[in-house]
């Protein structure tokens, strides 16, 4: 026996080498991970993801993205690329405010999604937060239809259903 191998061991080794040879002949495996940002957002892929929700009631998850800490852009889900398109914008730039949280929900029970924003006034000397609700209407948000809450908060409000 050459090199002290049994015939069955030679057969196993031969099959192993044949399998390895066949693996190297086939197509190269695709990379497991790749960047899909452009496919999802097109040229609009910047900002901070702040919340998820279904603003337009189409049963698809929409994305609520903060830009420059005072603009809220809602990316509505779509069936074609880019799969998230910026369709709704509300801003607190006129209030010189920095948004600290975005909380989508139906706050007035009309089956339209509203959005609560908490914010620091730009010149905040203490840690008190303000809050504003943008009211949903016809499956969108009207930037002019809002209610500024008359009180300040010392911490983020907890919204529960």
Secondary structure by P-SEA (a helix, b strand, c coil): ccccccaaaaaaaaaaaaaaaaaaaccccccccccccccccccccccccccccccccccbbbbbbbccccbbbbbbbbcccccccccccccccccccccccccccccccccbbbbbbbbccccccccbbbbbbbbbccccccccbbbbbccccccbbbbcc
